Amino acid sequence: MPKGTAQARACAHCGEPITGRAPTAKYCQDLCARRAYSKARQADGRHKAYKSSQAAKEAQRRYHATRRETRPCQFCGTPYPTRKDHPTRFCTPRCAAQDRAAQATVTRKPKRSRRRYLAELKMQRAAHGTRGQRWVEGPCQRCGTRFVLLITGVPGAYCSRRCSKGSQRERRRAIQHNAFVEPVFRAKVYERDNWTCHICGKPVDRDAAAPHPLSPTIDHVVALAAGGKHSMANVKTAHRLCNSVKGDRPLTTRRF
Protein backbone atom coordinates (compact mmCIF):
# COMPACT_ATOMS: atom_id res chain seq x y z
CA MET A 1 0.00 0.00 0.00
CA PRO A 2 1.47 3.38 -0.96
CA LYS A 3 2.65 5.66 1.79
CA GLY A 4 0.11 8.32 2.89
CA THR A 5 -3.05 6.41 1.94
CA ALA A 6 -5.61 5.51 4.69
CA GLN A 7 -6.34 1.87 5.34
CA ALA A 8 -9.99 0.91 4.66
CA ARG A 9 -11.83 -0.17 7.83
CA ALA A 10 -14.86 -2.48 7.93
CA CYS A 11 -17.91 -2.12 10.19
CA ALA A 12 -17.81 -4.49 13.17
CA HIS A 13 -21.52 -5.29 12.73
CA CYS A 14 -22.37 -5.38 9.00
CA GLY A 15 -18.89 -5.52 7.43
CA GLU A 16 -19.40 -2.47 5.20
CA PRO A 17 -16.47 -0.05 4.81
CA ILE A 18 -16.45 2.92 7.26
CA THR A 19 -16.28 6.27 5.51
CA GLY A 20 -16.63 9.81 6.82
CA ARG A 21 -16.32 8.95 10.52
CA ALA A 22 -13.68 9.28 13.20
CA PRO A 23 -10.51 7.18 12.87
CA THR A 24 -11.44 5.25 16.02
CA ALA A 25 -15.02 4.46 14.91
CA LYS A 26 -15.97 0.76 14.93
CA TYR A 27 -19.31 1.04 13.15
CA CYS A 28 -20.33 2.60 9.88
CA GLN A 29 -23.42 4.28 11.29
CA ASP A 30 -25.28 4.76 14.57
CA LEU A 31 -27.86 2.13 13.65
CA CYS A 32 -25.18 -0.56 13.51
CA ALA A 33 -23.86 0.56 16.88
CA ARG A 34 -27.30 0.25 18.48
CA ARG A 35 -27.89 -3.15 16.88
CA ALA A 36 -24.52 -4.43 18.08
CA TYR A 37 -25.25 -3.18 21.62
CA SER A 38 -28.67 -4.88 21.61
CA LYS A 39 -27.17 -8.13 20.34
CA ALA A 40 -24.54 -8.07 23.09
CA ARG A 41 -27.22 -7.48 25.74
CA GLN A 42 -29.24 -10.43 24.48
CA ALA A 43 -26.13 -12.61 24.41
CA ASP A 44 -25.08 -12.02 28.03
CA GLY A 45 -28.65 -11.95 29.51
CA ARG A 46 -28.87 -8.24 30.37
CA HIS A 47 -31.86 -7.71 28.08
CA LYS A 48 -33.79 -10.52 29.78
CA ALA A 49 -33.01 -9.16 33.22
CA TYR A 50 -34.14 -5.68 32.15
CA LYS A 51 -37.43 -7.06 30.83
CA SER A 52 -37.96 -8.94 34.10
CA SER A 53 -37.29 -5.84 36.19
CA GLN A 54 -39.65 -3.74 34.09
CA ALA A 55 -42.35 -6.39 34.44
CA ALA A 56 -41.82 -6.47 38.20
CA LYS A 57 -42.04 -2.66 38.42
CA GLU A 58 -45.24 -2.66 36.38
CA ALA A 59 -46.76 -5.37 38.57
CA GLN A 60 -45.78 -3.40 41.68
CA ARG A 61 -47.27 -0.21 40.23
CA ARG A 62 -50.55 -1.98 39.48
CA TYR A 63 -50.60 -3.53 42.95
CA HIS A 64 -50.14 -0.16 44.68
CA ALA A 65 -52.70 1.44 42.37
CA THR A 66 -55.33 -0.99 43.67
CA ARG A 67 -54.46 -0.03 47.28
CA ARG A 68 -54.83 3.73 46.80
CA GLU A 69 -57.92 5.87 46.79
CA THR A 70 -58.82 9.55 46.57
CA ARG A 71 -60.13 11.36 49.63
CA PRO A 72 -60.82 15.01 50.44
CA CYS A 73 -58.48 16.85 52.80
CA GLN A 74 -60.13 17.45 56.20
CA PHE A 75 -58.71 20.97 56.40
CA CYS A 76 -58.87 22.48 52.89
CA GLY A 77 -61.14 19.94 51.12
CA THR A 78 -58.75 19.31 48.22
CA PRO A 79 -58.96 15.69 46.86
CA TYR A 80 -55.66 13.81 47.20
CA PRO A 81 -54.56 10.15 46.75
CA THR A 82 -53.96 8.10 49.89
CA ARG A 83 -53.62 4.47 50.95
CA LYS A 84 -56.66 2.40 51.82
CA ASP A 85 -55.11 0.49 54.73
CA HIS A 86 -53.40 3.53 56.31
CA PRO A 87 -55.25 6.62 55.09
CA THR A 88 -54.08 10.12 55.98
CA ARG A 89 -56.29 13.05 56.92
CA PHE A 90 -54.53 15.94 55.20
CA CYS A 91 -53.17 16.49 51.71
CA THR A 92 -49.95 18.25 52.81
CA PRO A 93 -47.98 18.71 56.04
CA ARG A 94 -48.90 22.39 55.93
CA CYS A 95 -52.62 21.57 56.24
CA ALA A 96 -51.83 19.22 59.14
CA ALA A 97 -49.87 21.95 60.98
CA GLN A 98 -52.65 24.52 60.44
CA ASP A 99 -55.24 22.06 61.74
CA ARG A 100 -53.17 21.37 64.89
CA ALA A 101 -52.82 25.10 65.51
CA ALA A 102 -56.57 25.61 65.14
CA GLN A 103 -57.34 22.71 67.49
CA ALA A 104 -54.85 24.01 70.07
CA THR A 105 -56.54 27.41 70.19
CA VAL A 106 -59.95 25.80 70.71
CA THR A 107 -59.16 22.93 73.10
CA ARG A 108 -56.21 24.42 74.98
CA LYS A 109 -56.38 23.49 78.66
CA PRO A 110 -55.62 26.10 81.30
CA LYS A 111 -52.14 25.76 82.73
CA ARG A 112 -51.84 24.45 86.26
CA SER A 113 -49.32 25.93 88.62
CA ARG A 114 -46.84 23.63 90.29
CA ARG A 115 -48.41 24.41 93.63
CA ARG A 116 -51.85 23.32 92.45
CA TYR A 117 -50.43 20.21 90.77
CA LEU A 118 -48.69 19.08 93.97
CA ALA A 119 -51.84 19.70 95.99
CA GLU A 120 -53.92 17.58 93.59
CA LEU A 121 -51.26 14.86 93.63
CA LYS A 122 -51.29 14.73 97.41
CA MET A 123 -55.09 14.55 97.44
CA GLN A 124 -54.98 11.60 95.04
CA ARG A 125 -52.44 9.81 97.21
CA ALA A 126 -54.51 10.49 100.30
CA ALA A 127 -57.63 9.12 98.58
CA HIS A 128 -55.87 5.81 97.83
CA GLY A 129 -54.56 5.57 101.38
CA THR A 130 -51.03 4.67 102.45
CA ARG A 131 -50.24 2.33 105.31
CA GLY A 132 -48.29 3.86 108.19
CA GLN A 133 -48.75 7.49 107.08
CA ARG A 134 -50.99 10.30 108.29
CA TRP A 135 -52.50 13.00 106.15
CA VAL A 136 -54.09 16.30 107.10
CA GLU A 137 -56.51 18.31 104.96
CA GLY A 138 -57.82 21.81 105.48
CA PRO A 139 -57.53 25.50 104.56
CA CYS A 140 -54.19 27.29 104.79
CA GLN A 141 -54.11 29.80 107.66
CA ARG A 142 -52.32 32.36 105.46
CA CYS A 143 -53.77 32.14 101.91
CA GLY A 144 -56.95 30.11 102.51
CA THR A 145 -56.15 27.46 99.88
CA ARG A 146 -57.29 23.94 100.78
CA PHE A 147 -54.39 21.51 100.98
CA VAL A 148 -53.49 17.92 101.79
CA LEU A 149 -50.16 17.25 103.54
CA LEU A 150 -48.36 14.19 104.83
CA ILE A 151 -47.62 14.69 108.53
CA THR A 152 -45.57 12.79 111.06
CA GLY A 153 -46.38 14.70 114.23
CA VAL A 154 -48.22 17.98 114.76
CA PRO A 155 -50.70 18.69 111.92
CA GLY A 156 -49.55 21.41 109.55
CA ALA A 157 -51.36 24.74 109.37
CA TYR A 158 -49.97 25.96 106.02
CA CYS A 159 -50.23 24.59 102.51
CA SER A 160 -46.54 25.10 101.64
CA ARG A 161 -43.18 26.15 103.05
CA ARG A 162 -43.64 29.51 101.32
CA CYS A 163 -46.77 30.30 103.34
CA SER A 164 -45.13 29.04 106.52
CA LYS A 165 -42.07 31.25 106.09
CA GLY A 166 -44.25 34.21 105.10
CA SER A 167 -46.37 33.80 108.22
CA GLN A 168 -43.25 33.66 110.39
CA ARG A 169 -41.94 36.87 108.80
CA GLU A 170 -45.26 38.63 109.37
CA ARG A 171 -45.35 37.46 113.00
CA ARG A 172 -41.78 38.65 113.60
CA ARG A 173 -42.52 42.04 112.05
CA ALA A 174 -45.57 42.43 114.28
CA ILE A 175 -43.55 41.51 117.38
CA GLN A 176 -40.74 43.84 116.33
CA HIS A 177 -43.23 46.64 115.76
CA ASN A 178 -44.69 46.20 119.23
CA ALA A 179 -41.22 45.86 120.81
CA PHE A 180 -39.76 48.89 119.03
CA VAL A 181 -37.87 51.31 121.29
CA GLU A 182 -35.38 53.09 119.05
CA PRO A 183 -33.76 52.64 115.59
CA VAL A 184 -30.97 50.05 115.51
CA PHE A 185 -27.99 50.81 113.24
CA ARG A 186 -26.03 47.70 112.33
CA ALA A 187 -22.77 49.51 111.55
CA LYS A 188 -22.75 51.17 114.95
CA VAL A 189 -23.47 47.86 116.68
CA TYR A 190 -20.59 46.15 114.81
CA GLU A 191 -18.15 48.95 115.69
CA ARG A 192 -19.31 48.99 119.31
CA ASP A 193 -18.74 45.24 119.67
CA ASN A 194 -15.37 45.42 117.82
CA TRP A 195 -16.71 43.04 115.11
CA THR A 196 -16.71 40.12 117.55
CA CYS A 197 -19.46 37.50 117.99
CA HIS A 198 -20.86 37.69 121.52
CA ILE A 199 -21.95 34.01 121.35
CA CYS A 200 -18.70 32.23 120.44
CA GLY A 201 -16.24 35.07 121.09
CA LYS A 202 -14.58 34.85 117.67
CA PRO A 203 -14.33 37.72 115.16
CA VAL A 204 -16.83 37.93 112.32
CA ASP A 205 -15.86 38.19 108.66
CA ARG A 206 -16.35 41.82 107.64
CA ASP A 207 -16.24 41.06 103.88
CA ALA A 208 -18.66 38.10 104.00
CA ALA A 209 -22.25 38.65 102.92
CA ALA A 210 -25.43 36.72 103.67
CA PRO A 211 -26.04 33.81 103.59
CA HIS A 212 -22.38 33.11 104.47
CA PRO A 213 -22.27 31.44 107.93
CA LEU A 214 -19.52 33.81 109.18
CA SER A 215 -21.19 37.00 107.93
CA PRO A 216 -22.06 39.57 110.62
CA THR A 217 -25.62 40.00 111.88
CA ILE A 218 -27.33 41.44 114.94
CA ASP A 219 -28.78 39.17 117.65
CA HIS A 220 -31.39 40.16 120.23
CA VAL A 221 -29.95 39.09 123.58
CA VAL A 222 -33.48 38.72 124.95
CA ALA A 223 -35.46 37.41 122.00
CA LEU A 224 -38.42 39.40 120.74
CA ALA A 225 -40.59 36.31 121.17
CA ALA A 226 -39.59 36.22 124.85
CA GLY A 227 -40.52 39.87 125.47
CA GLY A 228 -37.24 41.55 124.54
CA LYS A 229 -37.04 45.08 123.15
CA HIS A 230 -35.77 46.23 119.82
CA SER A 231 -33.15 48.67 121.03
CA MET A 232 -29.40 49.28 120.84
CA ALA A 233 -28.96 47.94 124.38
CA ASN A 234 -30.64 44.61 123.56
CA VAL A 235 -28.71 43.78 120.35
CA LYS A 236 -25.17 42.50 119.87
CA THR A 237 -22.98 41.33 117.00
CA ALA A 238 -23.07 37.63 116.13
CA HIS A 239 -22.20 35.22 113.35
CA ARG A 240 -25.16 34.30 111.16
CA LEU A 241 -24.54 30.63 111.97
CA CYS A 242 -24.32 31.24 115.72
CA ASN A 243 -27.46 33.37 115.63
CA SER A 244 -29.36 30.66 113.73
CA VAL A 245 -28.29 27.94 116.17
CA LYS A 246 -29.13 30.06 119.21
CA GLY A 247 -32.62 30.91 117.95
CA ASP A 248 -34.93 32.46 120.54
CA ARG A 249 -33.36 30.59 123.51
CA PRO A 250 -31.41 32.43 126.21
CA LEU A 251 -27.65 32.49 125.81
CA THR A 252 -27.16 30.22 128.83
CA THR A 253 -29.19 27.38 127.27
CA ARG A 254 -27.62 27.44 123.80
CA ARG A 255 -26.42 24.19 122.27
CA PHE A 256 -23.29 24.14 120.08
Backbone hydrogen bonds, N-H to C=O, Kabsch-Sander energy under -0.5 kcal/mol:
donor,donor_aa,acceptor,acceptor_aa,energy
5,T,2,P,-1.3
11,C,16,E,-3.0
12,A,26,K,-2.5
15,G,11,C,-1.0
18,I,9,R,-3.0
19,T,17,P,-0.6
25,A,22,A,-1.8
33,A,29,Q,-1.4
34,R,30,D,-2.2
35,R,31,L,-2.3
36,A,32,C,-2.5
37,Y,33,A,-2.1
38,S,34,R,-2.4
39,K,35,R,-2.3
40,A,36,A,-2.1
41,R,37,Y,-2.0
42,Q,38,S,-2.1
43,A,39,K,-1.8
44,D,40,A,-2.1
45,G,41,R,-0.7
46,R,41,R,-1.1
47,H,41,R,-1.5
49,A,45,G,-1.9
50,Y,46,R,-2.2
51,K,47,H,-2.2
52,S,48,K,-2.2
53,S,49,A,-2.4
54,Q,50,Y,-2.4
55,A,51,K,-2.2
56,A,52,S,-2.3
57,K,53,S,-2.5
58,E,54,Q,-2.2
59,A,55,A,-2.3
60,Q,56,A,-2.5
61,R,57,K,-2.5
62,R,58,E,-2.4
63,Y,59,A,-2.2
64,H,60,Q,-2.5
65,A,61,R,-1.9
66,T,62,R,-1.5
67,R,63,Y,-0.7
68,R,64,H,-0.5
68,R,65,A,-0.7
69,E,82,T,-3.0
71,R,69,E,-0.5
71,R,80,Y,-2.5
73,C,78,T,-1.5
74,Q,89,R,-2.5
77,G,73,C,-1.1
80,Y,71,R,-2.5
82,T,69,E,-3.1
84,K,67,R,-2.7
96,A,92,T,-1.6
97,A,93,P,-2.4
98,Q,94,R,-2.3
99,D,95,C,-2.1
100,R,96,A,-2.1
101,A,97,A,-2.2
102,A,98,Q,-2.0
103,Q,99,D,-2.4
104,A,100,R,-2.2
105,T,101,A,-1.7
106,V,102,A,-1.1
107,T,103,Q,-3.0
108,R,104,A,-0.6
117,Y,113,S,-2.5
118,L,114,R,-2.5
119,A,115,R,-1.8
120,E,116,R,-2.4
121,L,117,Y,-2.4
122,K,118,L,-2.3
123,M,119,A,-1.9
124,Q,120,E,-2.2
125,R,121,L,-2.2
126,A,122,K,-2.3
127,A,123,M,-2.1
128,H,124,Q,-1.7
129,G,125,R,-1.6
133,Q,130,T,-1.4
134,R,151,I,-0.9
136,V,149,L,-2.5
138,G,147,F,-1.8
140,C,145,T,-1.9
141,Q,157,A,-2.2
144,G,140,C,-1.0
147,F,138,G,-2.4
149,L,136,V,-2.5
151,I,134,R,-2.7
151,I,149,L,-0.5
164,S,160,S,-1.8
165,K,161,R,-2.9
166,G,162,R,-2.4
167,S,163,C,-2.3
168,Q,164,S,-2.0
169,R,165,K,-2.4
170,E,166,G,-2.3
171,R,167,S,-2.4
172,R,168,Q,-2.5
173,R,169,R,-2.5
174,A,170,E,-2.1
175,I,171,R,-2.3
176,Q,172,R,-3.0
177,H,173,R,-2.4
178,N,174,A,-2.1
179,A,175,I,-2.2
180,F,177,H,-0.7
181,V,182,E,-0.5
181,V,230,H,-1.8
182,E,230,H,-1.5
185,F,183,P,-0.5
186,R,184,V,-0.6
189,V,185,F,-1.9
190,Y,186,R,-2.7
191,E,187,A,-2.3
192,R,188,K,-2.3
193,D,189,V,-2.1
194,N,191,E,-1.0
195,W,190,Y,-2.7
196,T,193,D,-0.7
197,C,202,K,-2.7
198,H,237,T,-2.5
201,G,197,C,-1.5
204,V,195,W,-1.9
205,D,214,L,-2.1
206,R,204,V,-0.7
208,A,205,D,-0.5
212,H,209,A,-2.3
215,S,212,H,-1.6
217,T,238,A,-1.9
219,D,236,K,-2.8
221,V,219,D,-0.6
221,V,234,N,-2.6
223,A,221,V,-0.7
226,A,223,A,-0.8
227,G,224,L,-1.5
228,G,223,A,-2.6
230,H,179,A,-2.9
231,S,229,K,-1.3
234,N,231,S,-0.7
235,V,232,M,-0.7
236,K,219,D,-1.9
238,A,217,T,-2.4
240,R,215,S,-1.5
241,L,213,P,-2.3
243,N,239,H,-2.5
244,S,240,R,-2.0
245,V,241,L,-2.3
246,K,242,C,-2.4
247,G,243,N,-2.1
249,R,246,K,-1.5
253,T,250,P,-1.2
254,R,251,L,-0.8
